Amino acid sequence: MSIQIRFALNSDLENIIDLCSDYGQGGDILGLNIPINRDRIKESVIFNFHNVIVLILDGVIIGAIVGNVVNCECTADTVFMAMLLYVKKAYRRYTKYFLQGADKLSREKDATMFLLVAPNFKDRKRLERFYSILGYRLLESHYVKKVGV
């Protein structure tokens, strides 16, 4: 078994788009009746391609992080923002390893912070425990509603 974590190559583009499209299977975001838009995911992958990190198992891409590197608004940090993190369900046991590798790779982008966008789950305590084991701390919460509704 061979595991690799690296920045995406041009030859990976279609496989990453297919993988991230899997993320859109099943409808909407968190049961909020906000449909996942596969075209937007594809646009995000293409636009941020130079900041996409992939998880490869035996030559097959099983996970991707679509990131963006920005300067923090209130500190001197450069932040690698993981806007989309997806690992195929059958391989989720590699997520911890993937995040640790992505953290190391983000240094190549001169990042001093790694920010994960994590959707709200029913078992929030389990999610918080998982991320805290990896050294992450909860920064903020977001609340969303449709405009004009």
N, C-alpha and C positions, 0 to 999 in steps of 0.2 A: 504494500500500500504506500503510495507516494502522495504527500500533501505539500502544496505550495501556496504561498500567499505573496502576491506581487501586484504592482500596478498593471492595469489592463494594457494590452497591445492592440494595435489596429485590427489584427486578425481575430480578436475576441469580440468585436462589436456586436455582431449578430447573435452570438451565444448569450451575451449579457442582456441584450434587449429581450430575447426569448425568456431568459431567467426572470428578469424583472417583470415581464408580462405575466408570469405565473403569480406574482404578487397581487395582480389585479383579479385573479380568479376568485370568485365567491362574492363579488358585488361591491359592497360599500365599506367605508371606513368606520370601524368600531360600532356598527349598527346605528350610526347617526344619520342614515339615509343620505350620505354624501358619496356618490358613486366614484369609484376609482377610475381614472382616465388613463388608459394604456398609452394613448398618443402622448400625453404629457410626461409619462414615465420615460417613454422613448426619447422625447425632446430633452429631458433632463440628463439622461445617460449621454446623449450626443454632445450637449452643451458643456457638460462637466467631465467629458471623457478623460481629460488629463488628470483628473482626481478620482478615478474609479479604481477601487481595489478589488481584486478577485480572490476567491478561495477555490483552489483546484484540487480535486481528488482523483488520482489515477488518470490525469489528463483531461478531466471533465470539470467545467466550471459549475460548482454547486452553491456558490454564494457570491454576493457582490455588495459593495458599499459604494454608493454614489455620494461623493463628497464635494465640498467647496472650501477653499481656503480664504479666510477673511481676517482683517484686523479687528480685534475686540474694540468695542465702542468705549469701554470704561477702564481698560487696563492696557498694559503694554504688550499683551499676548497676541500671538498669531494663532488663530483657531482653525483646526481642521474640523469642519462641520459635516458629520455623517447624516445626510438628509434622507437617505434611504438605505436601510440595512435589510438584506434578505438572504436567508439560507434555506434551501429546499428542506421541506419538512422532515424527510427521511434522514437528513444529515445535521439536524440542529445540535447534536451533541458536539459538533465542532465549532460552535459559535464562540465559546470562550477562547479557544485557540485562535480563531479568526480575529477577534477583537484585539487580542494581545499582539498579533502580527501586524494588524493595521495601525496600532499605536506606534510601533517601531517604524513602519513605513512613513507615517505622517511626518516624522522628523526630517525626512528627505525634502519635504515641502516647507521646512523651517517652522513647523508648527510647535507651539509651546503648550497648547491645550488641545484635547480631543473632545468634541461635543457630539453626543448621540441624541438623535431624535427618537424617542421611544413612544409608540402609541400606548394608549391606556388599555390595560387588560383587566379582566375580571379579578385575577389574582395579583393585585398590585404589590402585595408584600413579597411574593415570590420573585417578581421582577426586580424590586428594589434590593432584595438580598443578593440576587445574581450579579447585578451591577456593582453593588458595594464590595463584593468579594474581589472584583476586578479593579477596585480603587475609584470607581465613579461615585459622585455625590449628586443628589438631586439639586438642580439649580433653580428651576422655575416650572410652573405649570402654565399651560395655555388653555384658554376657553374659546370655543368657536360657535358661531351661529351664522346662518345664512343672512345676508344683508337684506333688509326690508321685510323680514319675516318676524 
